[in-house]
Each structure stands twice: as structure tokens, then as C-alpha cells.
Amino acid sequence: MPLNLTRPLAASLLALSLSLSLPAVAQSGGQGPVDEPSAEVMAAGFMNAHPDLMYRSRGVERFRDGEYEEAFVRFTRAARFADKPSQGMLGEMYWNGQGVAQDRAMAYAWMDLAAERMWRPFVIKREMYWNELSADERERALEEGRRLYAEYGDAVAKPRKEQVMSRERKSVVGSRTGAVSGSVSIQIPGPGGTETVSAKDYYDDRYWEADTYWAWQERVWKEARPAMVDVGPVSTTANPPPREDDTDGSPR
């Protein structure tokens, strides 16, 4: 089935938004050795290590509830960690005036940033925006785009995310790197179904090694067809609140 180009991007992104989002963690009962991290600790560590996914998920929840201003704040935080779907949502919200004053030039600037990796849904939407802009809007869009790339482009945002990911991996288990209780099972909803991260796979490179992590996202989003997918909300059975301080030092 071809991509439905007439479907609003917000609807498509909301359908796919949890494809790389927060894990649901289930415990099968029993406790590992006392020096192994608990399932709760592992869940919190995974969330704190992936602020892109964490804030995108929170943004989606607020957007679905019609709390657009709150959604805008959370998508912006996710955007700082190179989250292209969140950057695309910011573009859509600027275009429609949801949670922020309508600004078509800013909408294009954000959508152009979301299309930095040439993922098809964002490239298509970017070109649709451009065709609707006036000459003055196009000029300002390019100016705003230079500013956004300096703060949110992959050249600066990817290292920001990678630093958090590396730090949190070390903090979860300390000297017992790779030791994960057998009771941990993390479910990550995806476009084609649910991906299970078991205890033995918790430290798979796709979740913790920078190059492999980005390649994993590339595969999921390039293969996804928004018109074909509807992903429901994530439920968490062992998911303690993350730290009160933001991963980059800013308040929540």
C-alpha cells in the first residue's frame, strides 16, 4: 500500500510515534542476586538513557489529550536529542497553530530539519510546505533554518544524545556491566508489531552503541508506512519516575 500523502503528518506521526518509544517493563517474579540491578532500576536507566524517546512519548500523550502547549514543550526537548519525528511534529504544530502561534516559515524550518536524514514522510511534507510559502516566508524560513540547525541539527544533537546514552549505561550497572536480572522484559511497540528486549538482549548494540542505534532508527523509519500502521499506547508495569532533573540539566 502506498504512503497516503493526503493524510495529515500529525496523524501519521501519532500512528508511528511509539515505534521507538518508551518501554513497558514486565517482571516474571523472583529476584536476581542482590548485587544485580532490579527491573525497576533497569527500566529507569533505559528511559534516562533515551531522552529522545522519553520526551517524544510524553509529547504524544499531551497531543492526544489536546494539551498542545505541553506537547510542544516536550517535542522541543526530544528535538534537542536528534529526534526527527519530534522535529516533524513541531513543524506540523507551527503550520497548524497548535500550542504555538501559527508561523509557516518556522514550520518549514522545522520540517526541513526533520527531513535532514531524507526520511520520506518528512521530505514529502517539507516540499508541500515550500510550495505553499510566499517569497517572504521562504526567505525567513531559510534564515530560521540556519538557527535551528545550529542547535538541533544532527551535528550537535546526535553527540548530545550519545553522551547521555553512554553515561546512563554506565550508571545503571556500575562495575557489573552486562549483568541484567532474568526477570526484565521490555516491550517496544513498532510499526510491524512488538519488539521484545529480554534480559540477555538489554545491552544489544542497537540500544546503546551510537552508530548501531542510529542505524536501527533509520531502518524502522525508512521501512515504516504511516498509512498502514496504528500503534496503541504503551503500558508500564514496573516503571518508576525518572530523575527530577532533566537529562541535560533543564527542568521538566
PyRosetta script that sets phi, psi and omega in degrees:
from pyrosetta import init, pose_from_sequence

init()
pose = pose_from_sequence("MPLNLTRPLAASLLALSLSLSLPAVAQSGGQGPVDEPSAEVMAAGFMNAHPDLMYRSRGVERFRDGEYEEAFVRFTRAARFADKPSQGMLGEMYWNGQGVAQDRAMAYAWMDLAAERMWRPFVIKREMYWNELSADERERALEEGRRLYAEYGDAVAKPRKEQVMSRERKSVVGSRTGAVSGSVSIQIPGPGGTETVSAKDYYDDRYWEADTYWAWQERVWKEARPAMVDVGPVSTTANPPPREDDTDGSPR")
pose.set_psi(1, 129.1)
pose.set_omega(1, -178.8)
pose.set_phi(2, -72.3)
pose.set_psi(2, 159.7)
pose.set_omega(2, 176.9)
pose.set_phi(3, -63.8)
pose.set_psi(3, 133.2)
pose.set_omega(3, 179.1)
pose.set_phi(4, -80.7)
pose.set_psi(4, 101.1)
pose.set_omega(4, -174.4)
pose.set_phi(5, -74.8)
pose.set_psi(5, -15.9)
pose.set_omega(5, 180.0)
pose.set_phi(6, -88.3)
pose.set_psi(6, -10.0)
pose.set_omega(6, -178.9)
pose.set_phi(7, -74.3)
pose.set_psi(7, 132.3)
pose.set_omega(7, 178.8)
pose.set_phi(8, -56.1)
pose.set_psi(8, 139.8)
pose.set_omega(8, -177.5)
pose.set_phi(9, -60.6)
pose.set_psi(9, -36.0)
pose.set_omega(9, -179.9)
pose.set_phi(10, -58.2)
pose.set_psi(10, -42.6)
pose.set_omega(10, 179.8)
pose.set_phi(11, -65.2)
pose.set_psi(11, -40.9)
pose.set_omega(11, 179.4)
pose.set_phi(12, -65.9)
pose.set_psi(12, -43.1)
pose.set_omega(12, -179.2)
pose.set_phi(13, -68.7)
pose.set_psi(13, -36.8)
pose.set_omega(13, 178.1)
pose.set_phi(14, -65.9)
pose.set_psi(14, -31.0)
pose.set_omega(14, 177.2)
pose.set_phi(15, -69.4)
pose.set_psi(15, -31.6)
pose.set_omega(15, -176.9)
pose.set_phi(16, -105.1)
pose.set_psi(16, -6.1)
pose.set_omega(16, -166.2)
pose.set_phi(17, -60.7)
pose.set_psi(17, -25.7)
pose.set_omega(17, -179.5)
pose.set_phi(18, -96.8)
pose.set_psi(18, 9.7)
pose.set_omega(18, -179.2)
pose.set_phi(19, -66.8)
pose.set_psi(19, -21.7)
pose.set_omega(19, 173.8)
pose.set_phi(20, -132.1)
pose.set_psi(20, 46.6)
pose.set_omega(20, -169.8)
pose.set_phi(21, -110.6)
pose.set_psi(21, -163.5)
pose.set_omega(21, -171.4)
pose.set_phi(22, -63.0)
pose.set_psi(22, 145.6)
pose.set_omega(22, -179.0)
pose.set_phi(23, -81.0)
pose.set_psi(23, 149.5)
pose.set_omega(23, 164.9)
pose.set_phi(24, -98.4)
pose.set_psi(24, 135.6)
pose.set_omega(24, -173.9)
pose.set_phi(25, -118.1)
pose.set_psi(25, 127.3)
pose.set_omega(25, 178.8)
pose.set_phi(26, -117.6)
pose.set_psi(26, 144.1)
pose.set_omega(26, 175.8)
pose.set_phi(27, -110.8)
pose.set_psi(27, 136.4)
pose.set_omega(27, -178.5)
pose.set_phi(28, -93.0)
pose.set_psi(28, 7.2)
pose.set_omega(28, 179.9)
pose.set_phi(29, 95.3)
pose.set_psi(29, 153.2)
pose.set_omega(29, -179.0)
pose.set_phi(30, 84.6)
pose.set_psi(30, 156.1)
pose.set_omega(30, -178.6)
pose.set_phi(31, -121.2)
pose.set_psi(31, 144.5)
pose.set_omega(31, 175.5)
pose.set_phi(32, -76.9)
pose.set_psi(32, -178.4)
pose.set_omega(32, 176.1)
pose.set_phi(33, -55.2)
pose.set_psi(33, 152.0)
pose.set_omega(33, -172.7)
pose.set_phi(34, -62.7)
pose.set_psi(34, -23.4)
pose.set_omega(34, -178.4)
pose.set_phi(35, -91.2)
pose.set_psi(35, 3.6)
pose.set_omega(35, 173.1)
pose.set_phi(36, -91.0)
pose.set_psi(36, 146.4)
pose.set_omega(36, 177.3)
pose.set_phi(37, -66.7)
pose.set_psi(37, 146.7)
pose.set_omega(37, 179.6)
pose.set_phi(38, -77.2)
pose.set_psi(38, 167.6)
pose.set_omega(38, 177.0)
pose.set_phi(39, -60.9)
pose.set_psi(39, -37.2)
pose.set_omega(39, 179.4)
pose.set_phi(40, -63.6)
pose.set_psi(40, -42.1)
pose.set_omega(40, 179.4)
pose.set_phi(41, -65.2)
pose.set_psi(41, -41.8)
pose.set_omega(41, -179.8)
pose.set_phi(42, -64.7)
pose.set_psi(42, -40.1)
pose.set_omega(42, 179.3)
pose.set_phi(43, -63.5)
pose.set_psi(43, -47.0)
pose.set_omega(43, 179.3)
pose.set_phi(44, -62.1)
pose.set_psi(44, -39.4)
pose.set_omega(44, 179.3)
pose.set_phi(45, -64.2)
pose.set_psi(45, -39.6)
pose.set_omega(45, 178.8)
pose.set_phi(46, -63.8)
pose.set_psi(46, -44.0)
pose.set_omega(46, -179.5)
pose.set_phi(47, -63.9)
pose.set_psi(47, -47.7)
pose.set_omega(47, -178.6)
pose.set_phi(48, -65.1)
pose.set_psi(48, -26.7)
pose.set_omega(48, 179.8)
pose.set_phi(49, -78.5)
pose.set_psi(49, -15.3)
pose.set_omega(49, -175.9)
pose.set_phi(50, -128.2)
pose.set_psi(50, 66.9)
pose.set_omega(50, -179.7)
pose.set_phi(51, -62.7)
pose.set_psi(51, -25.0)
pose.set_omega(51, 176.3)
pose.set_phi(52, -61.5)
pose.set_psi(52, -47.9)
pose.set_omega(52, -179.0)
pose.set_phi(53, -72.3)
pose.set_psi(53, -38.1)
pose.set_omega(53, -177.7)
pose.set_phi(54, -63.3)
pose.set_psi(54, -50.6)
pose.set_omega(54, -176.7)
pose.set_phi(55, -73.0)
pose.set_psi(55, -31.7)
pose.set_omega(55, 175.4)
pose.set_phi(56, -62.1)
pose.set_psi(56, -44.6)
pose.set_omega(56, -179.9)
pose.set_phi(57, -60.5)
pose.set_psi(57, -43.4)
pose.set_omega(57, 178.5)
pose.set_phi(58, -65.3)
pose.set_psi(58, -37.6)
pose.set_omega(58, 177.3)
pose.set_phi(59, -63.1)
pose.set_psi(59, -41.9)
pose.set_omega(59, 178.6)
pose.set_phi(60, -61.4)
pose.set_psi(60, -43.3)
pose.set_omega(60, -179.8)
pose.set_phi(61, -60.6)
pose.set_psi(61, -45.1)
pose.set_omega(61, -179.8)
pose.set_phi(62, -66.5)
pose.set_psi(62, -40.6)
pose.set_omega(62, -179.1)
pose.set_phi(63, -62.8)
pose.set_psi(63, -44.4)
pose.set_omega(63, -179.8)
pose.set_phi(64, -62.6)
pose.set_psi(64, -30.8)
pose.set_omega(64, 179.5)
pose.set_phi(65, -85.1)
pose.set_psi(65, 0.9)
pose.set_omega(65, -179.0)
pose.set_phi(66, 78.6)
pose.set_psi(66, 10.9)
pose.set_omega(66, 178.7)
pose.set_phi(67, -91.1)
pose.set_psi(67, 72.6)
pose.set_omega(67, -168.3)
pose.set_phi(68, -67.5)
pose.set_psi(68, -37.4)
pose.set_omega(68, 179.8)
pose.set_phi(69, -63.7)
pose.set_psi(69, -42.3)
pose.set_omega(69, 178.0)
pose.set_phi(70, -67.0)
pose.set_psi(70, -39.2)
pose.set_omega(70, 177.8)
pose.set_phi(71, -61.5)
pose.set_psi(71, -41.9)
pose.set_omega(71, -179.2)
pose.set_phi(72, -60.0)
pose.set_psi(72, -42.1)
pose.set_omega(72, 179.1)
pose.set_phi(73, -61.3)
pose.set_psi(73, -43.6)
pose.set_omega(73, -176.2)
pose.set_phi(74, -74.0)
pose.set_psi(74, -37.3)
pose.set_omega(74, 174.8)
pose.set_phi(75, -64.0)
pose.set_psi(75, -35.4)
pose.set_omega(75, 178.0)
pose.set_phi(76, -64.8)
pose.set_psi(76, -39.5)
pose.set_omega(76, 178.0)
pose.set_phi(77, -66.0)
pose.set_psi(77, -41.9)
pose.set_omega(77, 177.0)
pose.set_phi(78, -63.8)
pose.set_psi(78, -36.5)
pose.set_omega(78, -178.9)
pose.set_phi(79, -61.7)
pose.set_psi(79, -29.6)
pose.set_omega(79, 179.8)
pose.set_phi(80, -66.6)
pose.set_psi(80, -19.1)
pose.set_omega(80, -179.4)
pose.set_phi(81, -108.4)
pose.set_psi(81, 33.7)
pose.set_omega(81, 171.6)
pose.set_phi(82, 66.0)
pose.set_psi(82, 30.7)
pose.set_omega(82, 179.8)
pose.set_phi(83, -88.7)
pose.set_psi(83, 102.2)
pose.set_omega(83, -175.7)
pose.set_phi(84, -64.7)
pose.set_psi(84, -40.6)
pose.set_omega(84, 176.6)
pose.set_phi(85, -58.8)
pose.set_psi(85, -39.0)
pose.set_omega(85, 177.8)
pose.set_phi(86, -67.1)
pose.set_psi(86, -38.6)
pose.set_omega(86, 176.6)
pose.set_phi(87, -63.0)
pose.set_psi(87, -38.6)
pose.set_omega(87, 176.0)
pose.set_phi(88, -64.9)
pose.set_psi(88, -38.9)
pose.set_omega(88, 177.6)
pose.set_phi(89, -64.5)
pose.set_psi(89, -37.3)
pose.set_omega(89, 176.8)
pose.set_phi(90, -62.5)
pose.set_psi(90, -40.6)
pose.set_omega(90, 176.1)
pose.set_phi(91, -60.8)
pose.set_psi(91, -44.6)
pose.set_omega(91, -179.6)
pose.set_phi(92, -65.0)
pose.set_psi(92, -38.3)
pose.set_omega(92, -179.1)
pose.set_phi(93, -69.7)
pose.set_psi(93, -37.7)
pose.set_omega(93, 174.3)
pose.set_phi(94, -64.7)
pose.set_psi(94, -40.1)
pose.set_omega(94, -177.7)
pose.set_phi(95, -64.0)
pose.set_psi(95, -39.5)
pose.set_omega(95, -176.4)
pose.set_phi(96, -95.5)
pose.set_psi(96, -6.6)
pose.set_omega(96, -177.4)
pose.set_phi(97, 68.2)
pose.set_psi(97, 42.5)
pose.set_omega(97, 180.0)
pose.set_phi(98, -104.4)
pose.set_psi(98, 111.5)
pose.set_omega(98, 179.4)
pose.set_phi(99, 78.9)
pose.set_psi(99, 0.3)
pose.set_omega(99, -178.2)
pose.set_phi(100, -159.9)
pose.set_psi(100, 153.6)
pose.set_omega(100, 178.5)
pose.set_phi(101, -61.8)
pose.set_psi(101, 138.1)
pose.set_omega(101, -179.1)
pose.set_phi(102, -60.3)
pose.set_psi(102, 131.7)
pose.set_omega(102, -178.3)
pose.set_phi(103, -152.6)
pose.set_psi(103, 99.8)
pose.set_omega(103, -173.5)
pose.set_phi(104, -70.3)
pose.set_psi(104, -31.1)
pose.set_omega(104, 177.2)
pose.set_phi(105, -65.6)
pose.set_psi(105, -44.4)
pose.set_omega(105, 177.2)
pose.set_phi(106, -65.9)
pose.set_psi(106, -36.1)
pose.set_omega(106, 177.8)
pose.set_phi(107, -58.7)
pose.set_psi(107, -46.2)
pose.set_omega(107, 179.1)
pose.set_phi(108, -63.4)
pose.set_psi(108, -42.9)
pose.set_omega(108, -178.2)
pose.set_phi(109, -59.1)
pose.set_psi(109, -42.7)
pose.set_omega(109, 178.6)
pose.set_phi(110, -69.5)
pose.set_psi(110, -39.6)
pose.set_omega(110, -178.5)
pose.set_phi(111, -69.9)
pose.set_psi(111, -33.5)
pose.set_omega(111, 175.8)
pose.set_phi(112, -63.4)
pose.set_psi(112, -40.0)
pose.set_omega(112, 177.3)
pose.set_phi(113, -65.5)
pose.set_psi(113, -41.6)
pose.set_omega(113, 178.3)
pose.set_phi(114, -61.5)
pose.set_psi(114, -30.2)
pose.set_omega(114, -178.5)
pose.set_phi(115, -87.7)
pose.set_psi(115, 9.7)
pose.set_omega(115, -176.5)
pose.set_phi(116, -55.3)
pose.set_psi(116, -35.8)
pose.set_omega(116, -179.5)
pose.set_phi(117, -94.0)
pose.set_psi(117, 8.8)
pose.set_omega(117, 174.8)
pose.set_phi(118, 64.2)
pose.set_psi(118, 34.0)
pose.set_omega(118, 172.7)
pose.set_phi(119, -74.4)
pose.set_psi(119, 132.0)
pose.set_omega(119, -165.7)
pose.set_phi(120, -55.8)
pose.set_psi(120, -47.4)
pose.set_omega(120, -177.6)
pose.set_phi(121, -57.5)
pose.set_psi(121, -37.6)
pose.set_omega(121, -177.0)
pose.set_phi(122, -77.7)
pose.set_psi(122, -36.3)
pose.set_omega(122, 177.7)
pose.set_phi(123, -63.5)
pose.set_psi(123, -44.9)
pose.set_omega(123, -179.9)
pose.set_phi(124, -60.9)
pose.set_psi(124, -46.2)
pose.set_omega(124, -178.4)
pose.set_phi(125, -66.7)
pose.set_psi(125, -38.8)
pose.set_omega(125, 178.0)
pose.set_phi(126, -57.8)
pose.set_psi(126, -45.1)
pose.set_omega(126, -178.7)
pose.set_phi(127, -68.0)
pose.set_psi(127, -34.6)
pose.set_omega(127, 175.8)
pose.set_phi(128, -63.8)
pose.set_psi(128, -42.6)
pose.set_omega(128, 177.4)
pose.set_phi(129, -60.2)
pose.set_psi(129, -49.0)
pose.set_omega(129, -175.2)
pose.set_phi(130, -56.9)
pose.set_psi(130, -41.0)
pose.set_omega(130, -179.0)
pose.set_phi(131, -65.9)
pose.set_psi(131, -20.3)
pose.set_omega(131, -179.0)
pose.set_phi(132, -93.2)
pose.set_psi(132, -13.4)
pose.set_omega(132, -175.3)
pose.set_phi(133, -78.8)
pose.set_psi(133, 148.3)
pose.set_omega(133, 171.4)
pose.set_phi(134, -78.8)
pose.set_psi(134, 171.5)
pose.set_omega(134, 179.2)
pose.set_phi(135, -61.0)
pose.set_psi(135, -42.2)
pose.set_omega(135, 179.4)
pose.set_phi(136, -65.5)
pose.set_psi(136, -40.1)
pose.set_omega(136, 179.1)
pose.set_phi(137, -65.7)
pose.set_psi(137, -38.2)
pose.set_omega(137, 178.4)
pose.set_phi(138, -63.2)
pose.set_psi(138, -41.6)
pose.set_omega(138, 179.8)
pose.set_phi(139, -63.5)
pose.set_psi(139, -44.2)
pose.set_omega(139, 179.6)
pose.set_phi(140, -70.4)
pose.set_psi(140, -33.9)
pose.set_omega(140, 178.4)
pose.set_phi(141, -59.4)
pose.set_psi(141, -41.2)
pose.set_omega(141, 179.4)
pose.set_phi(142, -68.0)
pose.set_psi(142, -37.0)
pose.set_omega(142, 176.7)
pose.set_phi(143, -65.4)
pose.set_psi(143, -46.0)
pose.set_omega(143, 179.2)
pose.set_phi(144, -64.7)
pose.set_psi(144, -35.7)
pose.set_omega(144, -179.7)
pose.set_phi(145, -61.6)
pose.set_psi(145, -39.6)
pose.set_omega(145, 178.5)
pose.set_phi(146, -62.0)
pose.set_psi(146, -38.2)
pose.set_omega(146, 178.3)
pose.set_phi(147, -67.5)
pose.set_psi(147, -42.8)
pose.set_omega(147, -179.3)
pose.set_phi(148, -65.4)
pose.set_psi(148, -41.4)
pose.set_omega(148, 179.1)
pose.set_phi(149, -61.1)
pose.set_psi(149, -34.3)
pose.set_omega(149, -179.6)
pose.set_phi(150, -66.3)
pose.set_psi(150, -27.3)
pose.set_omega(150, -177.3)
pose.set_phi(151, -104.7)
pose.set_psi(151, -33.9)
pose.set_omega(151, -171.1)
pose.set_phi(152, -121.1)
pose.set_psi(152, -3.5)
pose.set_omega(152, -179.8)
pose.set_phi(153, -66.7)
pose.set_psi(153, 160.2)
pose.set_omega(153, -177.0)
pose.set_phi(154, -56.6)
pose.set_psi(154, -32.5)
pose.set_omega(154, -176.9)
pose.set_phi(155, -60.2)
pose.set_psi(155, -30.9)
pose.set_omega(155, 179.5)
pose.set_phi(156, -109.4)
pose.set_psi(156, -32.0)
pose.set_omega(156, -175.1)
pose.set_phi(157, -77.9)
pose.set_psi(157, -35.9)
pose.set_omega(157, 177.8)
pose.set_phi(158, -62.9)
pose.set_psi(158, -48.2)
pose.set_omega(158, 176.8)
pose.set_phi(159, -59.7)
pose.set_psi(159, -33.7)
pose.set_omega(159, 177.8)
pose.set_phi(160, -62.5)
pose.set_psi(160, -45.4)
pose.set_omega(160, 178.0)
pose.set_phi(161, -66.5)
pose.set_psi(161, -42.4)
pose.set_omega(161, -177.2)
pose.set_phi(162, -64.6)
pose.set_psi(162, -35.6)
pose.set_omega(162, 178.3)
pose.set_phi(163, -63.9)
pose.set_psi(163, -43.4)
pose.set_omega(163, 178.4)
pose.set_phi(164, -64.9)
pose.set_psi(164, -44.0)
pose.set_omega(164, -178.5)
pose.set_phi(165, -60.6)
pose.set_psi(165, -44.4)
pose.set_omega(165, 179.6)
pose.set_phi(166, -65.7)
pose.set_psi(166, -43.5)
pose.set_omega(166, -178.9)
pose.set_phi(167, -63.4)
pose.set_psi(167, -44.5)
pose.set_omega(167, -176.0)
pose.set_phi(168, -71.0)
pose.set_psi(168, -31.8)
pose.set_omega(168, 177.4)
pose.set_phi(169, -61.6)
pose.set_psi(169, -41.3)
pose.set_omega(169, -179.3)
pose.set_phi(170, -70.7)
pose.set_psi(170, -37.2)
pose.set_omega(170, -174.7)
pose.set_phi(171, -73.7)
pose.set_psi(171, -24.7)
pose.set_omega(171, -177.1)
pose.set_phi(172, -67.6)
pose.set_psi(172, -45.1)
pose.set_omega(172, -172.7)
pose.set_phi(173, -118.6)
pose.set_psi(173, -5.7)
pose.set_omega(173, 178.8)
pose.set_phi(174, 58.2)
pose.set_psi(174, -125.8)
pose.set_omega(174, -177.0)
pose.set_phi(175, -77.4)
pose.set_psi(175, -13.1)
pose.set_omega(175, -179.0)
pose.set_phi(176, -92.2)
pose.set_psi(176, 43.1)
pose.set_omega(176, -177.0)
pose.set_phi(177, -52.7)
pose.set_psi(177, 127.7)
pose.set_omega(177, 177.3)
pose.set_phi(178, 92.9)
pose.set_psi(178, -8.5)
pose.set_omega(178, 179.8)
pose.set_phi(179, -87.4)
pose.set_psi(179, 111.5)
pose.set_omega(179, -177.4)
pose.set_phi(180, -128.5)
pose.set_psi(180, 133.9)
pose.set_omega(180, -179.7)
pose.set_phi(181, -61.1)
pose.set_psi(181, 140.5)
pose.set_omega(181, 179.8)
pose.set_phi(182, -65.2)
pose.set_psi(182, -11.2)
pose.set_omega(182, -179.9)
pose.set_phi(183, -82.6)
pose.set_psi(183, -7.0)
pose.set_omega(183, -177.1)
pose.set_phi(184, -83.2)
pose.set_psi(184, 128.1)
pose.set_omega(184, 173.7)
pose.set_phi(185, -143.2)
pose.set_psi(185, 118.0)
pose.set_omega(185, -176.4)
pose.set_phi(186, -110.0)
pose.set_psi(186, 128.6)
pose.set_omega(186, -179.5)
pose.set_phi(187, -104.8)
pose.set_psi(187, 121.0)
pose.set_omega(187, 178.9)
pose.set_phi(188, -113.5)
pose.set_psi(188, 107.0)
pose.set_omega(188, 178.3)
pose.set_phi(189, -63.7)
pose.set_psi(189, 140.0)
pose.set_omega(189, 179.3)
pose.set_phi(190, -135.8)
pose.set_psi(190, 174.7)
pose.set_omega(190, -178.1)
pose.set_phi(191, -57.5)
pose.set_psi(191, -34.3)
pose.set_omega(191, -177.6)
pose.set_phi(192, -102.3)
pose.set_psi(192, 7.9)
pose.set_omega(192, -177.2)
pose.set_phi(193, 140.6)
pose.set_psi(193, -156.0)
pose.set_omega(193, -176.5)
pose.set_phi(194, -108.2)
pose.set_psi(194, 131.2)
pose.set_omega(194, 175.1)
pose.set_phi(195, -98.5)
pose.set_psi(195, 128.2)
pose.set_omega(195, -178.1)
pose.set_phi(196, -100.0)
pose.set_psi(196, 127.7)
pose.set_omega(196, 174.1)
pose.set_phi(197, -105.0)
pose.set_psi(197, 102.7)
pose.set_omega(197, -179.7)
pose.set_phi(198, -83.8)
pose.set_psi(198, 175.0)
pose.set_omega(198, -179.5)
pose.set_phi(199, -55.9)
pose.set_psi(199, -42.2)
pose.set_omega(199, -176.5)
pose.set_phi(200, -72.2)
pose.set_psi(200, -20.7)
pose.set_omega(200, -178.8)
pose.set_phi(201, -101.4)
pose.set_psi(201, 0.0)
pose.set_omega(201, -173.8)
pose.set_phi(202, -54.5)
pose.set_psi(202, -38.8)
pose.set_omega(202, -178.9)
pose.set_phi(203, -99.3)
pose.set_psi(203, 25.0)
pose.set_omega(203, 173.2)
pose.set_phi(204, -56.2)
pose.set_psi(204, 142.8)
pose.set_omega(204, -175.9)
pose.set_phi(205, -56.8)
pose.set_psi(205, -28.8)
pose.set_omega(205, -176.0)
pose.set_phi(206, -63.3)
pose.set_psi(206, -22.1)
pose.set_omega(206, -178.9)
pose.set_phi(207, -100.3)
pose.set_psi(207, -13.0)
pose.set_omega(207, -171.0)
pose.set_phi(208, -133.4)
pose.set_psi(208, -24.7)
pose.set_omega(208, 179.6)
pose.set_phi(209, -93.7)
pose.set_psi(209, 127.9)
pose.set_omega(209, -168.7)
pose.set_phi(210, -52.7)
pose.set_psi(210, -56.4)
pose.set_omega(210, -175.1)
pose.set_phi(211, -61.6)
pose.set_psi(211, -40.4)
pose.set_omega(211, -178.7)
pose.set_phi(212, -72.8)
pose.set_psi(212, -34.3)
pose.set_omega(212, 177.3)
pose.set_phi(213, -62.3)
pose.set_psi(213, -47.8)
pose.set_omega(213, -180.0)
pose.set_phi(214, -66.4)
pose.set_psi(214, -35.6)
pose.set_omega(214, 177.7)
pose.set_phi(215, -65.9)
pose.set_psi(215, -36.0)
pose.set_omega(215, 177.4)
pose.set_phi(216, -62.7)
pose.set_psi(216, -47.0)
pose.set_omega(216, 177.4)
pose.set_phi(217, -61.0)
pose.set_psi(217, -41.8)
pose.set_omega(217, 179.7)
pose.set_phi(218, -57.7)
pose.set_psi(218, -46.0)
pose.set_omega(218, -178.7)
pose.set_phi(219, -64.0)
pose.set_psi(219, -45.7)
pose.set_omega(219, -176.8)
pose.set_phi(220, -63.3)
pose.set_psi(220, -45.5)
pose.set_omega(220, -174.8)
pose.set_phi(221, -79.8)
pose.set_psi(221, -28.8)
pose.set_omega(221, 177.3)
pose.set_phi(222, -73.9)
pose.set_psi(222, -32.9)
pose.set_omega(222, -179.1)
pose.set_phi(223, -82.7)
pose.set_psi(223, -21.3)
pose.set_omega(223, -174.6)
pose.set_phi(224, -70.2)
pose.set_psi(224, 145.6)
pose.set_omega(224, 173.9)
pose.set_phi(225, -124.3)
pose.set_psi(225, 100.8)
pose.set_omega(225, -173.5)
pose.set_phi(226, -52.3)
pose.set_psi(226, -34.8)
pose.set_omega(226, -177.2)
pose.set_phi(227, -69.6)
pose.set_psi(227, -13.3)
pose.set_omega(227, -174.7)
pose.set_phi(228, -104.2)
pose.set_psi(228, -3.5)
pose.set_omega(228, -166.6)
pose.set_phi(229, -123.4)
pose.set_psi(229, 139.9)
pose.set_omega(229, 170.3)
pose.set_phi(230, -139.0)
pose.set_psi(230, 109.5)
pose.set_omega(230, -176.7)
pose.set_phi(231, -105.5)
pose.set_psi(231, 125.5)
pose.set_omega(231, -179.3)
pose.set_phi(232, -79.2)
pose.set_psi(232, 177.1)
pose.set_omega(232, -178.7)
pose.set_phi(233, -70.4)
pose.set_psi(233, 156.9)
pose.set_omega(233, 178.6)
pose.set_phi(234, -89.6)
pose.set_psi(234, 137.5)
pose.set_omega(234, 171.9)
pose.set_phi(235, -110.6)
pose.set_psi(235, 143.6)
pose.set_omega(235, -175.9)
pose.set_phi(236, -125.0)
pose.set_psi(236, 127.6)
pose.set_omega(236, -179.2)
pose.set_phi(237, -101.7)
pose.set_psi(237, -16.1)
pose.set_omega(237, 177.8)
pose.set_phi(238, -145.3)
pose.set_psi(238, 81.9)
pose.set_omega(238, -168.9)
pose.set_phi(239, -143.0)
pose.set_psi(239, 80.5)
pose.set_omega(239, -178.0)
pose.set_phi(240, -67.0)
pose.set_psi(240, 153.9)
pose.set_omega(240, 179.3)
pose.set_phi(241, -60.1)
pose.set_psi(241, 141.4)
pose.set_omega(241, 175.7)
pose.set_phi(242, -69.3)
pose.set_psi(242, 174.9)
pose.set_omega(242, -178.4)
pose.set_phi(243, -57.2)
pose.set_psi(243, 151.5)
pose.set_omega(243, -179.4)
pose.set_phi(244, -68.1)
pose.set_psi(244, -29.2)
pose.set_omega(244, 178.1)
pose.set_phi(245, -84.8)
pose.set_psi(245, 146.4)
pose.set_omega(245, 179.1)
pose.set_phi(246, -69.0)
pose.set_psi(246, 158.6)
pose.set_omega(246, -179.6)
pose.set_phi(247, -66.2)
pose.set_psi(247, -20.8)
pose.set_omega(247, 178.7)
pose.set_phi(248, -113.7)
pose.set_psi(248, 14.5)
pose.set_omega(248, 174.1)
pose.set_phi(249, 95.0)
pose.set_psi(249, -5.8)
pose.set_omega(249, -179.4)
pose.set_phi(250, -93.0)
pose.set_psi(250, 150.4)
pose.set_omega(250, -178.7)
pose.set_phi(251, -71.4)
pose.set_psi(251, 153.1)
pose.set_omega(251, 174.6)
pose.set_phi(252, -82.7)
pose.dump_pdb("model.pdb")
